[in-house]
């Protein structure tokens, strides 16, 4: 009898104390907001419809720097001239579930919609699975006014080159897709060509493909943790790199009518 009572008490303690146990750091169960990119793309496309001038922020590499990301969000929220924000990837550092959740909750305080591409650190562990649940597919696109933004996973090294990264089938589908009002194009990625992450066997083929899109304005990347503006292929297409948020800077772009655009580095 005494033994049965002890077993019963132990069982009660174990099951009543389940909430006290931490999940595994790579646990894939997600609470809170999910599918953020799709929701915010709907907001972006509605807010920017018929606009011939759009202004947006490019940032990235916020991993570990939560206070600085909070400061950036507050700075952007004080402005009234920004249509949306693009996060260039590396939301997490080690691909841990909580890292994604913490960054999701901070970025979710933005008053304007934002989208996030996948970074190489976001692919660690089961990070891609977590990214997909919270933000969505790793390749996606959206329209802002007459500009189509094509956002790509370019982290080939993280997949040991055994997957088509960048995905040329997706790029071709985006080229063939007929979106009303598509007059200009911007490509967004985490790692740019000739970085260690990119599959540089196809770098020039990649460039030839994306230049087929209507009026390619420029390309955006993160990953390098510094402000860059380089004509990588000597063809007039500039790749603009955003600094990591620890530098307390972001890039601000304004796409204007008549194939003109402006960009500046904003300190906060």
DRENPA-3360 file (N, C-alpha, C; in nm, 2 decimals, always signed):
BEGIN
1 = XXXXXXXX = +0.08/-0.12/+0.00/+0.00/+0.00/+0.00/+0.09/+0.13/+0.00 ~ +0.19/+0.13/+0.09/+0.27/+0.25/+0.10/+0.35/+0.27/-0.04 ~ +0.39/+0.16/-0.10/+0.46/+0.17/-0.23/+0.36/+0.23/-0.34 ~ +0.24/+0.19/-0.34/+0.14/+0.25/-0.43/+0.11/+0.39/-0.41 ~ +0.11/+0.43/-0.28/+0.09/+0.57/-0.25/+0.21/+0.66/-0.30 ~ +0.33/+0.61/-0.28/+0.45/+0.68/-0.32/+0.45/+0.70/-0.48 ~ +0.41/+0.59/-0.55/+0.40/+0.60/-0.69/+0.30/+0.70/-0.74 ~ +0.18/+0.70/-0.67/+0.08/+0.80/-0.70/+0.12/+0.94/-0.68;
9 = XXXXXXXX = +0.19/+0.96/-0.56/+0.24/+1.10/-0.53/+0.34/+1.14/-0.64 ~ +0.43/+1.05/-0.67/+0.53/+1.08/-0.77/+0.47/+1.12/-0.91 ~ +0.37/+1.04/-0.95/+0.30/+1.07/-1.07/+0.23/+1.20/-1.07 ~ +0.17/+1.24/-0.96/+0.10/+1.37/-0.95/+0.20/+1.48/-0.97 ~ +0.32/+1.47/-0.90/+0.42/+1.57/-0.90/+0.48/+1.59/-1.04 ~ +0.50/+1.48/-1.11/+0.56/+1.48/-1.24/+0.46/+1.55/-1.34 ~ +0.34/+1.51/-1.34/+0.24/+1.57/-1.44/+0.20/+1.71/-1.40 ~ +0.19/+1.74/-1.28/+0.15/+1.88/-1.24/+0.26/+1.97/-1.26;
17 = XXXXXXXX = +0.39/+1.92/-1.27/+0.50/+2.01/-1.28/+0.55/+2.03/-1.43 ~ +0.47/+1.98/-1.52/+0.52/+1.98/-1.66/+0.55/+2.12/-1.71 ~ +0.47/+2.22/-1.66/+0.49/+2.36/-1.71/+0.62/+2.42/-1.66 ~ +0.68/+2.35/-1.56/+0.81/+2.40/-1.50/+0.93/+2.36/-1.59 ~ +0.91/+2.27/-1.68/+1.02/+2.22/-1.76/+1.03/+2.31/-1.89 ~ +1.15/+2.34/-1.92/+1.18/+2.41/-2.05/+1.17/+2.31/-2.16 ~ +1.12/+2.36/-2.28/+1.13/+2.28/-2.40/+1.27/+2.28/-2.45 ~ +1.30/+2.18/-2.54/+1.43/+2.18/-2.60/+1.45/+2.31/-2.68;
25 = XXXXXXXX = +1.57/+2.36/-2.67/+1.60/+2.49/-2.74/+1.56/+2.49/-2.89 ~ +1.56/+2.38/-2.95/+1.53/+2.37/-3.10/+1.39/+2.31/-3.11 ~ +1.31/+2.32/-3.01/+1.17/+2.27/-3.02/+1.09/+2.35/-3.12 ~ +1.01/+2.28/-3.20/+0.95/+2.35/-3.32/+0.81/+2.40/-3.29 ~ +0.76/+2.39/-3.17/+0.63/+2.44/-3.13/+0.63/+2.59/-3.12 ~ +0.54/+2.66/-3.20/+0.54/+2.80/-3.20/+0.40/+2.85/-3.15 ~ +0.41/+2.95/-3.06/+0.29/+3.02/-3.01/+0.30/+3.16/-3.06 ~ +0.19/+3.22/-3.07/+0.18/+3.36/-3.11/+0.17/+3.37/-3.26;
33 = XXXXXXXX = +0.21/+3.49/-3.31/+0.18/+3.52/-3.46/+0.27/+3.43/-3.55 ~ +0.20/+3.39/-3.66/+0.27/+3.31/-3.76/+0.23/+3.37/-3.90 ~ +0.31/+3.32/-4.00/+0.28/+3.35/-4.14/+0.28/+3.51/-4.16 ~ +0.38/+3.57/-4.10/+0.39/+3.71/-4.10/+0.41/+3.77/-4.24 ~ +0.50/+3.72/-4.32/+0.52/+3.78/-4.45/+0.40/+3.79/-4.53 ~ +0.32/+3.68/-4.54/+0.20/+3.69/-4.62/+0.10/+3.79/-4.57 ~ +0.09/+3.80/-4.44/+0.00/+3.90/-4.38/+0.04/+4.04/-4.42 ~ +0.17/+4.07/-4.40/+0.23/+4.20/-4.42/+0.24/+4.23/-4.57;
41 = XXXXXXXX = +0.26/+4.13/-4.65/+0.26/+4.16/-4.80/+0.12/+4.21/-4.84 ~ +0.01/+4.16/-4.79/-0.12/+4.21/-4.81/-0.13/+4.36/-4.77 ~ -0.08/+4.39/-4.66/-0.08/+4.53/-4.61/+0.00/+4.62/-4.70 ~ +0.12/+4.57/-4.74/+0.21/+4.66/-4.82/+0.15/+4.68/-4.96 ~ +0.10/+4.58/-5.02/+0.04/+4.59/-5.15/-0.08/+4.68/-5.15 ~ -0.16/+4.68/-5.05/-0.28/+4.76/-5.04/-0.24/+4.91/-5.01 ~ -0.14/+4.93/-4.92/-0.10/+5.07/-4.89/-0.03/+5.14/-5.00 ~ +0.05/+5.06/-5.08/+0.13/+5.12/-5.19/+0.06/+5.11/-5.33;
49 = XXXXXXXX = -0.06/+5.06/-5.34/-0.12/+5.05/-5.47/-0.14/+5.19/-5.53 ~ -0.09/+5.20/-5.65/-0.10/+5.32/-5.74/-0.01/+5.43/-5.70 ~ +0.08/+5.40/-5.60/+0.18/+5.50/-5.56/+0.30/+5.50/-5.66 ~ +0.35/+5.61/-5.70/+0.46/+5.62/-5.80/+0.59/+5.65/-5.72 ~ +0.58/+5.68/-5.59/+0.70/+5.69/-5.51/+0.68/+5.61/-5.38 ~ +0.78/+5.53/-5.35/+0.77/+5.44/-5.23/+0.90/+5.46/-5.15 ~ +0.89/+5.45/-5.02/+1.01/+5.47/-4.94/+1.01/+5.35/-4.84 ~ +1.12/+5.29/-4.82/+1.13/+5.17/-4.74/+1.27/+5.16/-4.67;
57 = XXXXXXXX = +1.27/+5.09/-4.56/+1.39/+5.07/-4.48/+1.45/+4.93/-4.52 ~ +1.58/+4.92/-4.53/+1.65/+4.79/-4.54/+1.74/+4.77/-4.42 ~ +1.72/+4.66/-4.35/+1.80/+4.63/-4.23/+1.84/+4.48/-4.24 ~ +1.91/+4.44/-4.14/+1.94/+4.29/-4.13/+2.04/+4.26/-4.02 ~ +2.06/+4.13/-4.00/+2.16/+4.09/-3.91/+2.13/+4.14/-3.77 ~ +2.02/+4.12/-3.72/+1.98/+4.16/-3.59/+2.01/+4.06/-3.48 ~ +2.06/+3.95/-3.51/+2.08/+3.84/-3.42/+2.17/+3.89/-3.30 ~ +2.12/+3.86/-3.18/+2.19/+3.89/-3.05/+2.16/+4.03/-3.01;
65 = XXXXXXXX = +2.14/+4.13/-3.10/+2.14/+4.27/-3.07/+1.99/+4.31/-3.05 ~ +1.93/+4.27/-2.94/+1.79/+4.29/-2.91/+1.77/+4.44/-2.87 ~ +1.85/+4.50/-2.79/+1.84/+4.64/-2.75/+1.85/+4.73/-2.87 ~ +1.95/+4.70/-2.95/+1.96/+4.79/-3.07/+1.85/+4.77/-3.17 ~ +1.79/+4.65/-3.18/+1.68/+4.64/-3.27/+1.56/+4.71/-3.21 ~ +1.54/+4.71/-3.08/+1.43/+4.78/-3.01/+1.45/+4.93/-3.05 ~ +1.57/+4.98/-3.04/+1.60/+5.12/-3.07/+1.57/+5.16/-3.21 ~ +1.60/+5.07/-3.30/+1.57/+5.09/-3.44/+1.42/+5.10/-3.47;
73 = XXXXXXXX = +1.35/+5.00/-3.41/+1.21/+5.00/-3.42/+1.15/+5.13/-3.37 ~ +1.19/+5.18/-3.26/+1.14/+5.31/-3.21/+1.17/+5.42/-3.30 ~ +1.29/+5.42/-3.36/+1.33/+5.53/-3.45/+1.24/+5.53/-3.57 ~ +1.22/+5.41/-3.63/+1.14/+5.40/-3.75/+0.99/+5.44/-3.72 ~ +0.94/+5.41/-3.60/+0.81/+5.44/-3.56/+0.79/+5.59/-3.54 ~ +0.89/+5.66/-3.52/+0.88/+5.81/-3.50/+0.87/+5.88/-3.64 ~ +0.90/+5.81/-3.75/+0.89/+5.86/-3.88/+0.74/+5.84/-3.93 ~ +0.71/+5.93/-4.03/+0.58/+5.91/-4.09/+0.59/+5.90/-4.24;
81 = XXXXXXXX = +0.71/+5.88/-4.29/+0.73/+5.88/-4.43/+0.78/+5.74/-4.49 ~ +0.76/+5.63/-4.41/+0.81/+5.50/-4.45/+0.69/+5.41/-4.48 ~ +0.70/+5.34/-4.59/+0.59/+5.25/-4.63/+0.60/+5.11/-4.57 ~ +0.73/+5.06/-4.57/+0.75/+4.93/-4.51/+0.89/+4.91/-4.48 ~ +0.92/+4.80/-4.42/+1.06/+4.76/-4.38/+1.09/+4.62/-4.44 ~ +1.22/+4.60/-4.48/+1.27/+4.47/-4.52/+1.38/+4.43/-4.43 ~ +1.36/+4.31/-4.37/+1.47/+4.26/-4.29/+1.55/+4.16/-4.37 ~ +1.68/+4.18/-4.39/+1.76/+4.10/-4.48/+1.81/+3.97/-4.42;
89 = XXXXXXXX = +1.76/+3.92/-4.31/+1.79/+3.79/-4.26/+1.89/+3.79/-4.15 ~ +1.91/+3.67/-4.09/+1.98/+3.65/-3.96/+1.90/+3.72/-3.85 ~ +1.78/+3.67/-3.84/+1.70/+3.71/-3.73/+1.75/+3.64/-3.60 ~ +1.80/+3.52/-3.62/+1.85/+3.44/-3.51/+2.00/+3.42/-3.52 ~ +2.07/+3.38/-3.42/+2.22/+3.35/-3.42/+2.25/+3.21/-3.44 ~ +2.18/+3.12/-3.35/+2.21/+2.98/-3.35/+2.09/+2.90/-3.40 ~ +1.99/+2.97/-3.45/+1.87/+2.89/-3.50/+1.78/+2.85/-3.39 ~ +1.79/+2.90/-3.27/+1.71/+2.86/-3.15/+1.57/+2.92/-3.17;
97 = XXXXXXXX = +1.47/+2.84/-3.12/+1.34/+2.88/-3.13/+1.31/+3.02/-3.06 ~ +1.37/+3.03/-2.94/+1.34/+3.15/-2.86/+1.40/+3.28/-2.93 ~ +1.52/+3.26/-3.00/+1.58/+3.37/-3.07/+1.48/+3.42/-3.18 ~ +1.42/+3.34/-3.25/+1.32/+3.38/-3.35/+1.20/+3.45/-3.29 ~ +1.15/+3.39/-3.17/+1.03/+3.45/-3.11/+1.07/+3.58/-3.05 ~ +1.18/+3.60/-2.99/+1.22/+3.73/-2.94/+1.23/+3.83/-3.05 ~ +1.29/+3.80/-3.16/+1.30/+3.90/-3.27/+1.17/+3.92/-3.33 ~ +1.08/+3.82/-3.34/+0.95/+3.84/-3.40/+0.87/+3.94/-3.31;
105 = XXXXXXXX = +0.88/+3.93/-3.18/+0.81/+4.02/-3.10/+0.86/+4.16/-3.10 ~ +0.99/+4.18/-3.12/+1.04/+4.31/-3.13/+1.00/+4.37/-3.26 ~ +1.03/+4.30/-3.37/+0.99/+4.36/-3.50/+0.84/+4.38/-3.52 ~ +0.77/+4.30/-3.44/+0.62/+4.32/-3.45/+0.57/+4.45/-3.39 ~ +0.66/+4.52/-3.32/+0.62/+4.65/-3.27/+0.62/+4.76/-3.37 ~ +0.67/+4.73/-3.49/+0.68/+4.83/-3.60/+0.53/+4.87/-3.63 ~ +0.52/+5.00/-3.66/+0.39/+5.05/-3.70/+0.36/+5.02/-3.85 ~ +0.46/+5.01/-3.93/+0.45/+4.98/-4.07/+0.47/+4.83/-4.09;
113 = XXXXXXXX = +0.42/+4.77/-4.20/+0.45/+4.63/-4.22/+0.59/+4.60/-4.26 ~ +0.64/+4.48/-4.23/+0.77/+4.44/-4.26/+0.77/+4.30/-4.31 ~ +0.87/+4.26/-4.40/+0.89/+4.12/-4.44/+1.03/+4.09/-4.40 ~ +1.06/+3.96/-4.39/+1.20/+3.91/-4.35/+1.24/+3.80/-4.45 ~ +1.36/+3.81/-4.50/+1.41/+3.70/-4.58/+1.49/+3.61/-4.48 ~ +1.53/+3.49/-4.53/+1.60/+3.40/-4.44/+1.75/+3.42/-4.46 ~ +1.82/+3.42/-4.34/+1.97/+3.44/-4.34/+2.04/+3.30/-4.32 ~ +2.17/+3.30/-4.33/+2.24/+3.17/-4.31/+2.23/+3.13/-4.16;
121 = XXXXXXXX = +2.23/+3.22/-4.07/+2.22/+3.17/-3.93/+2.08/+3.12/-3.90 ~ +1.98/+3.17/-3.98/+1.84/+3.12/-3.96/+1.83/+2.98/-4.01 ~ +1.92/+2.93/-4.08/+1.92/+2.79/-4.13/+1.98/+2.69/-4.04 ~ +2.04/+2.73/-3.93/+2.11/+2.64/-3.84/+2.01/+2.56/-3.76 ~ +2.05/+2.44/-3.72/+1.96/+2.35/-3.65/+1.83/+2.33/-3.74 ~ +1.71/+2.34/-3.68/+1.59/+2.33/-3.75/+1.53/+2.47/-3.78 ~ +1.63/+2.57/-3.79/+1.58/+2.71/-3.80/+1.50/+2.74/-3.92 ~ +1.52/+2.67/-4.04/+1.44/+2.69/-4.15/+1.29/+2.65/-4.12;
129 = XXXXXXXX = +1.27/+2.54/-4.05/+1.14/+2.50/-4.01/+1.07/+2.61/-3.93 ~ +1.15/+2.67/-3.83/+1.09/+2.78/-3.75/+1.06/+2.90/-3.83 ~ +1.16/+2.94/-3.92/+1.14/+3.05/-4.00/+1.01/+3.04/-4.09 ~ +0.99/+2.92/-4.14/+0.88/+2.89/-4.23/+0.75/+2.91/-4.15 ~ +0.74/+2.86/-4.02/+0.62/+2.87/-3.94/+0.59/+3.02/-3.91 ~ +0.69/+3.09/-3.88/+0.67/+3.23/-3.83/+0.66/+3.33/-3.95 ~ +0.74/+3.32/-4.04/+0.74/+3.42/-4.15/+0.69/+3.36/-4.29 ~ +0.72/+3.23/-4.32/+0.66/+3.18/-4.44/+0.77/+3.12/-4.53;
137 = XXXXXXXX = +0.74/+3.11/-4.66/+0.83/+3.05/-4.75/+0.96/+3.13/-4.77 ~ +1.07/+3.06/-4.79/+1.20/+3.13/-4.80/+1.22/+3.20/-4.93 ~ +1.14/+3.18/-5.03/+1.14/+3.25/-5.16/+1.00/+3.31/-5.17 ~ +0.99/+3.44/-5.19/+0.86/+3.51/-5.21/+0.88/+3.64/-5.28 ~ +0.77/+3.70/-5.32/+0.77/+3.83/-5.39/+0.65/+3.91/-5.35 ~ +0.66/+4.04/-5.37/+0.54/+4.12/-5.35/+0.56/+4.25/-5.44 ~ +0.44/+4.32/-5.46/+0.44/+4.44/-5.53/+0.43/+4.56/-5.43 ~ +0.50/+4.66/-5.46/+0.49/+4.79/-5.39/+0.48/+4.90/-5.49;
145 = XXXXXXXX = +0.36/+4.95/-5.52/+0.34/+5.04/-5.63/+0.36/+4.96/-5.76 ~ +0.45/+5.02/-5.84/+0.49/+4.95/-5.97/+0.62/+4.87/-5.96 ~ +0.66/+4.85/-5.84/+0.79/+4.78/-5.82/+0.77/+4.64/-5.76 ~ +0.82/+4.54/-5.83/+0.82/+4.40/-5.78/+0.94/+4.37/-5.70 ~ +0.93/+4.33/-5.58/+1.04/+4.29/-5.49/+1.04/+4.13/-5.49 ~ +1.15/+4.08/-5.54/+1.17/+3.93/-5.55/+1.27/+3.90/-5.44 ~ +1.23/+3.82/-5.34/+1.31/+3.79/-5.22/+1.35/+3.64/-5.22 ~ +1.48/+3.62/-5.21/+1.54/+3.49/-5.23/+1.62/+3.44/-5.11;
153 = XXXXXXXX = +1.62/+3.30/-5.10/+1.71/+3.23/-5.01/+1.84/+3.21/-5.10 ~ +1.95/+3.27/-5.05/+2.08/+3.25/-5.13/+2.19/+3.19/-5.04 ~ +2.15/+3.12/-4.93/+2.24/+3.06/-4.84/+2.28/+2.92/-4.88 ~ +2.34/+2.91/-5.00/+2.37/+2.77/-5.05/+2.46/+2.69/-4.96 ~ +2.56/+2.76/-4.90/+2.66/+2.68/-4.82/+2.59/+2.61/-4.70 ~ +2.49/+2.66/-4.65/+2.42/+2.60/-4.53/+2.35/+2.47/-4.57 ~ +2.33/+2.45/-4.70/+2.26/+2.33/-4.75/+2.36/+2.24/-4.83 ~ +2.49/+2.27/-4.81/+2.60/+2.18/-4.88/+2.57/+2.17/-5.03;
161 = XXXXXXXX = +2.51/+2.27/-5.09/+2.49/+2.27/-5.23/+2.40/+2.16/-5.28 ~ +2.32/+2.09/-5.20/+2.24/+1.98/-5.24/+2.10/+2.02/-5.27 ~ +2.07/+2.15/-5.26/+1.94/+2.21/-5.30/+1.96/+2.32/-5.40 ~ +1.86/+2.35/-5.49/+1.88/+2.46/-5.58/+1.87/+2.59/-5.52 ~ +1.98/+2.64/-5.47/+1.99/+2.78/-5.41/+2.10/+2.86/-5.47 ~ +2.06/+2.97/-5.54/+1.93/+3.03/-5.55/+1.84/+2.94/-5.64 ~ +1.71/+2.95/-5.62/+1.62/+2.86/-5.69/+1.58/+2.93/-5.83 ~ +1.64/+2.88/-5.94/+1.62/+2.94/-6.07/+1.48/+2.91/-6.12;
169 = XXXXXXXX = +1.42/+2.80/-6.07/+1.28/+2.77/-6.11/+1.19/+2.88/-6.06 ~ +1.21/+2.92/-5.93/+1.13/+3.02/-5.87/+1.15/+3.15/-5.94 ~ +1.28/+3.18/-5.97/+1.31/+3.31/-6.04/+1.24/+3.31/-6.18 ~ +1.24/+3.20/-6.25/+1.18/+3.19/-6.38/+1.03/+3.21/-6.37 ~ +0.97/+3.15/-6.27/+0.83/+3.17/-6.24/+0.79/+3.31/-6.21 ~ +0.88/+3.38/-6.14/+0.85/+3.52/-6.11/+0.87/+3.61/-6.24 ~ +0.96/+3.57/-6.32/+0.97/+3.64/-6.45/+0.85/+3.62/-6.54 ~ +0.79/+3.50/-6.54/+0.68/+3.47/-6.62/+0.54/+3.52/-6.56;
177 = XXXXXXXX = +0.54/+3.54/-6.43/+0.42/+3.58/-6.36/+0.39/+3.73/-6.41 ~ +0.27/+3.75/-6.45/+0.22/+3.88/-6.49/+0.15/+3.95/-6.38 ~ +0.21/+4.04/-6.32/+0.15/+4.12/-6.22/+0.11/+4.26/-6.27 ~ -0.01/+4.30/-6.25/-0.05/+4.42/-6.31/+0.03/+4.54/-6.25 ~ +0.08/+4.62/-6.34/+0.15/+4.74/-6.30/+0.30/+4.72/-6.28 ~ +0.35/+4.59/-6.30/+0.49/+4.56/-6.28/+0.58/+4.63/-6.38 ~ +0.64/+4.74/-6.34/+0.73/+4.82/-6.43/+0.88/+4.82/-6.39 ~ +0.90/+4.79/-6.26/+1.04/+4.80/-6.20/+1.06/+4.67/-6.11;
185 = XXXXXXXX = +1.19/+4.64/-6.09/+1.22/+4.52/-6.01/+1.33/+4.55/-5.91 ~ +1.32/+4.49/-5.79/+1.43/+4.49/-5.70/+1.45/+4.35/-5.65 ~ +1.57/+4.30/-5.64/+1.60/+4.17/-5.58/+1.65/+4.19/-5.44 ~ +1.61/+4.10/-5.35/+1.65/+4.10/-5.21/+1.70/+3.97/-5.17 ~ +1.81/+3.96/-5.10/+1.87/+3.83/-5.06/+1.95/+3.86/-4.93 ~ +1.99/+3.75/-4.86/+2.08/+3.77/-4.75/+2.22/+3.78/-4.79 ~ +2.27/+3.68/-4.86/+2.41/+3.68/-4.91/+2.42/+3.71/-5.06 ~ +2.50/+3.80/-5.09/+2.51/+3.84/-5.23/+2.61/+3.76/-5.31;
193 = XXXXXXXX = +2.61/+3.76/-5.44/+2.71/+3.68/-5.52/+2.85/+3.72/-5.47 ~ +2.93/+3.62/-5.48/+3.08/+3.62/-5.44/+3.10/+3.63/-5.29 ~ +2.99/+3.61/-5.21/+3.01/+3.59/-5.07/+3.04/+3.44/-5.05 ~ +3.08/+3.40/-4.94/+3.11/+3.26/-4.91/+2.98/+3.17/-4.91 ~ +2.87/+3.24/-4.88/+2.74/+3.16/-4.88/+2.68/+3.13/-5.01 ~ +2.71/+3.22/-5.11/+2.64/+3.21/-5.24/+2.71/+3.10/-5.32 ~ +2.62/+3.03/-5.40/+2.68/+2.93/-5.50/+2.74/+3.00/-5.61 ~ +2.87/+3.03/-5.60/+2.93/+3.12/-5.70/+2.96/+3.05/-5.83;
201 = XXXXXXXX = +2.94/+2.92/-5.84/+2.94/+2.86/-5.98/+2.83/+2.91/-6.07 ~ +2.73/+2.97/-6.01/+2.62/+3.02/-6.09/+2.60/+3.17/-6.08 ~ +2.70/+3.24/-6.02/+2.69/+3.38/-5.99/+2.65/+3.46/-6.12 ~ +2.73/+3.44/-6.23/+2.71/+3.52/-6.35/+2.58/+3.48/-6.42 ~ +2.54/+3.35/-6.41/+2.42/+3.30/-6.47/+2.30/+3.37/-6.39 ~ +2.32/+3.37/-6.26/+2.22/+3.44/-6.18/+2.20/+3.59/-6.22 ~ +2.31/+3.66/-6.24/+2.30/+3.80/-6.28/+2.23/+3.82/-6.41 ~ +2.27/+3.73/-6.51/+2.20/+3.74/-6.64/+2.05/+3.72/-6.63;
209 = XXXXXXXX = +2.01/+3.63/-6.54/+1.87/+3.60/-6.53/+1.79/+3.71/-6.47 ~ +1.85/+3.77/-6.36/+1.77/+3.88/-6.29/+1.77/+4.01/-6.37 ~ +1.87/+4.02/-6.46/+1.87/+4.14/-6.54/+1.76/+4.14/-6.65 ~ +1.70/+4.02/-6.67/+1.59/+4.01/-6.77/+1.46/+4.07/-6.72 ~ +1.45/+4.09/-6.59/+1.33/+4.15/-6.53/+1.31/+4.29/-6.57 ~ +1.19/+4.34/-6.57/+1.16/+4.48/-6.61/+1.24/+4.58/-6.52 ~ +1.32/+4.66/-6.58/+1.39/+4.77/-6.52/+1.44/+4.74/-6.38 ~ +1.54/+4.65/-6.38/+1.60/+4.61/-6.25/+1.67/+4.74/-6.19;
217 = XXXXXXXX = +1.62/+4.78/-6.08/+1.67/+4.90/-6.02/+1.80/+4.88/-5.94 ~ +1.81/+4.78/-5.85/+1.92/+4.75/-5.77/+1.89/+4.62/-5.70 ~ +1.99/+4.57/-5.63/+1.98/+4.45/-5.54/+2.01/+4.49/-5.40 ~ +1.95/+4.42/-5.31/+1.97/+4.44/-5.17/+2.02/+4.31/-5.10 ~ +2.12/+4.33/-5.01/+2.16/+4.21/-4.93/+2.20/+4.26/-4.79 ~ +2.22/+4.16/-4.70/+2.27/+4.18/-4.57/+2.40/+4.10/-4.55 ~ +2.41/+4.03/-4.44/+2.52/+3.93/-4.42/+2.66/+3.99/-4.39 ~ +2.70/+4.09/-4.46/+2.84/+4.14/-4.45/+2.86/+4.24/-4.33;
225 = XXXXXXXX = +2.75/+4.27/-4.26/+2.75/+4.35/-4.14/+2.81/+4.49/-4.16 ~ +2.81/+4.54/-4.28/+2.86/+4.68/-4.31/+2.79/+4.74/-4.43 ~ +2.79/+4.87/-4.43/+2.73/+4.94/-4.55/+2.82/+4.92/-4.67 ~ +2.76/+4.87/-4.78/+2.83/+4.85/-4.90/+2.74/+4.89/-5.02 ~ +2.81/+4.93/-5.12/+2.74/+4.97/-5.25/+2.83/+4.94/-5.36 ~ +2.81/+4.82/-5.42/+2.91/+4.77/-5.52/+2.85/+4.73/-5.65 ~ +2.91/+4.77/-5.76/+2.87/+4.72/-5.89/+2.95/+4.59/-5.92 ~ +2.89/+4.48/-5.87/+2.97/+4.35/-5.86/+3.00/+4.30/-6.00;
233 = XXXXXXXX = +2.92/+4.32/-6.10/+2.94/+4.26/-6.23/+2.98/+4.37/-6.33 ~ +3.01/+4.49/-6.29/+3.04/+4.60/-6.38/+2.94/+4.62/-6.49 ~ +2.81/+4.60/-6.45/+2.70/+4.62/-6.55/+2.60/+4.73/-6.51 ~ +2.64/+4.81/-6.41/+2.55/+4.91/-6.36/+2.45/+4.88/-6.26 ~ +2.44/+4.75/-6.22/+2.35/+4.71/-6.12/+2.42/+4.71/-5.98 ~ +2.38/+4.80/-5.89/+2.44/+4.81/-5.77/+2.38/+4.72/-5.66 ~ +2.47/+4.65/-5.59/+2.43/+4.57/-5.47/+2.45/+4.65/-5.35 ~ +2.34/+4.69/-5.28/+2.35/+4.76/-5.16/+2.34/+4.67/-5.04;
241 = XXXXXXXX = +2.44/+4.68/-4.95/+2.44/+4.59/-4.83/+2.41/+4.67/-4.71 ~ +2.32/+4.62/-4.62/+2.29/+4.69/-4.50/+2.38/+4.65/-4.39 ~ +2.41/+4.74/-4.29/+2.49/+4.70/-4.18/+2.42/+4.62/-4.08 ~ +2.49/+4.55/-3.99/+2.42/+4.48/-3.88/+2.37/+4.59/-3.79 ~ +2.26/+4.55/-3.72/+2.19/+4.65/-3.64/+2.28/+4.70/-3.52 ~ +2.38/+4.63/-3.48/+2.47/+4.67/-3.38/+2.54/+4.80/-3.41 ~ +2.55/+4.84/-3.54/+2.61/+4.96/-3.58/+2.51/+5.08/-3.57 ~ +2.39/+5.05/-3.53/+2.28/+5.15/-3.51/+2.27/+5.23/-3.64;
249 = XXXXXXXX = +2.26/+5.16/-3.75/+2.23/+5.23/-3.88/+2.14/+5.14/-3.96 ~ +2.06/+5.20/-4.05/+1.99/+5.13/-4.15/+1.99/+5.21/-4.28 ~ +1.95/+5.14/-4.39/+1.94/+5.20/-4.52/+1.80/+5.25/-4.55 ~ +1.79/+5.37/-4.60/+1.65/+5.42/-4.64/+1.65/+5.45/-4.79 ~ +1.56/+5.38/-4.86/+1.55/+5.39/-5.01/+1.42/+5.46/-5.04 ~ +1.43/+5.55/-5.14/+1.31/+5.61/-5.20/+1.32/+5.58/-5.35 ~ +1.22/+5.51/-5.40/+1.21/+5.48/-5.55/+1.11/+5.58/-5.60 ~ +1.17/+5.66/-5.70/+1.10/+5.77/-5.76/+1.05/+5.74/-5.90;
257 = XXXXXXXX = +0.96/+5.82/-5.95/+0.92/+5.81/-6.09/+1.04/+5.83/-6.18 ~ +1.02/+5.79/-6.31/+1.12/+5.81/-6.41/+1.25/+5.74/-6.39 ~ +1.24/+5.62/-6.33/+1.36/+5.53/-6.31/+1.47/+5.59/-6.22 ~ +1.43/+5.67/-6.13/+1.53/+5.73/-6.04/+1.50/+5.67/-5.90 ~ +1.61/+5.67/-5.82/+1.59/+5.64/-5.68/+1.70/+5.71/-5.60 ~ +1.67/+5.72/-5.47/+1.77/+5.78/-5.37/+1.79/+5.68/-5.26 ~ +1.91/+5.69/-5.20/+1.93/+5.61/-5.08/+2.02/+5.68/-4.98 ~ +2.00/+5.66/-4.85/+2.08/+5.72/-4.75/+2.10/+5.62/-4.63;
265 = XXXX = +2.21/+5.65/-4.56/+2.23/+5.57/-4.44/+2.18/+5.65/-4.32 ~ +2.09/+5.59/-4.24/+2.03/+5.66/-4.13/+2.09/+5.61/-4.00 ~ +2.14/+5.69/-3.92/+2.19/+5.66/-3.79/+2.08/+5.68/-3.68 ~ +2.08/+5.59/-3.58/+1.98/+5.61/-3.47/+2.04/+5.59/-3.34;
% end
